[in-house]
Every structure is written in C-alpha cells, then in structure tokens.
Amino acid sequence: MTHGHDFDQRYAETRRPFRADPAGPDPSLVELAGQLPAGRALDLGAGEGRNSLFLARLGWRVTAVDLSGVALSRLAAEAARERLAVETVVGDIGQYLAGASRFDLVVWSYLHPAPEERARLLAAASAAVAPGGHLFLAGHHLDSLGRAGPPHAARLYTEASLDGAFPGLETLRLERRQQPAGDGGGPLVDVVAWASRPEGSRP
C-alpha cells in the first residue's frame, strides 16, 4: 500500500509528479460540472488541486482530501491567495468517507485502488452524493496499461468494470475518452463516468 509519506516525497521532488494527468482541470469535469449551480463539492485524491481550484473559482465550497500534506499545502496556499473556499484534509479517503456528510458533487479523479478495495470505496463515494447531486469519475483505461497509470492491469478501468459501480446513483455517462500523450506517442485512453442521485432519494 502507498502511504502519505510516499506521495509527499513525490510532490516534494517536483510539481505535478503524475505527468500523464492533465495540467489544468479535467476537461470532462469542466464540461459536465461547469454549468451546475455551485454548492458543496468533495474532491477525493485532490493532489495539488487542479479540480478543486477550478470548482472553487466557480463559487463551490470544496473539501479536498489527499494523503499528501505537501500537495495539499500547495493547494491551500493558492486557495488562500485567491481567497477561495477550499478546506483541505490530509488523510485516507476511505477513512474520510466513513464519516462524510453529503455533497452536491463528488470528484474521483485518477484514483486507482486495489481491486479488493474498489467496490467498497466507490460505494462510499456514491453514498456521499446528496439527493440531486452528482459524482464524476475519470481514470486510466486498461488500454493505457504500460503508458499511464498504475502498472497493474487490475487497478485500471474499463467501461464494464464500472457498470453498476455506483449504488444508488443513476449513471448518465460511461465512456472512453482519448487525450494527447505528453510523450508524443499515440493518445492515452481514459474512462469517464457521470452519475447522479435522483431528487428525493436517500443515500
């Protein structure tokens, strides 16, 4: 298991250590969440906050959770400089979700837990979505194995592996997405999911 100090070391060595991920906010998140009314958002595995900062600039009140205090300190500094409503929480996302309140938007961006943990964590993330709220997921597709994401096939996503993975939510979009590779090679393949909890339903 990777622990917080491992991520701290990566972030201490360089800005944006995960080069396969986009530099700015996730383009699909911009498309899907950009027109929603601002509310409370939870950014799981927030890192240096590319998605948290995007949402906060739109008026969202964001809680950013990550194992790396180094990454979150950079996010907190930028949020303070811009006077944005971002709360940072250093910790394990599973432990945080166990006591989480409900959010209008839950962001799960490039998190790739072990297969034995995935269903439990996605169920907990789904349970954190308030009635009328949404869950956004983006992650590396199995077709990017060896080029982006974890070097373990079981940790990568396919459309089939995410079918039915969001209990209590209605899946509105579940599709492949291609993005340019930073190494100049062919495009990388991601999976994007967008789900919502119907109004009046209970988590």
N, C-alpha and C positions, 0 to 999 in steps of 0.2 A: 504494500500500500504506500502511496506517495503521501508524505506528511507536509505540514505547513512550512517547515524549515527548508524542505527541498524546493518548494516554489519560491520561497524568499531568496534562496541562493540564485535561482534562475533570474528573478527580477532584479536582484542586486547587480548581476553581471551585465545586464543590458536592458534597455527599454524594449517592450514588445518581444519577449523571447519566443513566442509561438508565431513564427513568421508565416505560417500557412493561413492564419486567420487574417481577415481584412483589417486595415488600419483604422478606418472610421466605423461608424455604427453599421450593424448588419443591414445590407440593403433591403432584405426582405422584411426586417423589423421596421425599417423606415416606411416601406410600402404599406404594411399591414396595420401598424400601430400609429403611424403618423397622423391619421385623421380621427383617432379616438379621442373622446373628451378626457382631459388629464384627470388622474386620480392617484391611487396608491399603487406603486409598482415594486416588485421584488425581482432583483437581478441576481440569479444564482451563479456562482463562479464568475463574479464580475470582473476579476482581474484589475487592470488599470482604469476600467470604467468607460470603455467606448460606448456601450449601450446605455449605461446609467446616465452619463453626461448628456447624451442625445435626448433621453426622455426628460431629464430634469430641465433642460433648456426649453422644452415644450410645456413646462409647468407641472410635470409629475412630481410627486413626493416619493423618492426612491430609497429603498433599503437594499444595499449592496452587500452580498455575503461572499466571502472568499477565504481560503486557507492562508493566503499570503498577506501578512501585515504590511510588507514592503509595497506590494501593488496597491493595496487599499490606502496607504498613506499618500501615494501619488494622486489617487482619485480624490481623497478628502481635500488635499491641497488645492487641486484645480476647482473643486466644487466651492471651497471657501473663497477662492479668488473671484469666482463668478457669482458668488452669493446664491448658490443653488441649493435646493432642498434634498440633500443626499445624506443618509445615515449609513455608516459603514460598520459591518460586523465581521470580525475575524473569527472564523470557525468553520466546522464541518457542516455541509449543507443538510445532511441527514439529521444531525442533532438540532439544527436550527428549525427545520421543517416540523420536527416533532412537537414543537410548541408554538408554531407560527400562527398568526392571525390570518385574516383573509385579505387578498389583494385584488385589485381590478385588472392587474396584468402581472403574470409571472413569466420571466425570461429565463430560458435554459439554453445557453449558447456555448457550444463546443465543450460540453461536459460528456465524458465517455466512461462512466463507471463500469466496474466489472459486471459481467452478465448476471451473476447471482445477486447483485445489488440493484440492477437497473429497474426492475419492475417495482420494487418497493419504493425507490426514490421518485420514480415518475408518478406513482400513485400518490405519494405525499405531496409532490409539487402540484398535482391536479387538485388535491384536496384544499390547497391554499388559494385556489381561484374562487373569488366571490361570485354569487349569482350575477349574471350579466357580464362577468369578466372573461378574460382571455388568457390562454397560455401559448407562448411562442417557443418553438424549439428549432435550433439549427445545429447540425453536427456533420462530421465527416462520414461520407458514404463508404461502404465496403469497397467500392470501385476505386477509392483513393488509397487503398492499402499500400504501404511502402512509399507513398509520396506525401501524405499528410495525415496527421492524427496519430493515435497510438499504433505501435507496430503489431498489435494483436487483433486479428480479424474479429474475434468475438466482441470486442469493445466498439466496433464501428457499427453504423446503422444501415439498414435497408428500409424500403417502404414497408415491406412485410413485417419486419421486426417491430415497427411502431404502430402497426394496425391494431387497434384496441388497447393501446398502451396508456390511455388517459381516462381512467374510470370516472364516470360521472360527467364527462365532458363530451360535447359533440365535435367531432373532427371536421373542420371546414376545408382544410387544405392539407395534403400529404403528398409531397412530390420531390423529385430530383431537381437539383439546381447545379449548374456549372458556373465556375468562376475562374478567372485567369490565374495561372500559377506564377508565383513570384520567381521561379527558377527558369522561366522562359519556355518550359515544356508545355505539353497539352493541358487543357483545362482540368481543374480539380472538380470532383463531384461531391456535392453535399446533399443532405436531406433537410427539408424544411417542413415543419408541421405547424398548424394554426388551429387551435381548438377553443371552444367557448362553453361556459356553463349557462344553461338557459335561465332566464329571469324566473324567480320564484322557486327555484330548486334549491336543495340543501346539499352541501358538500358531504 
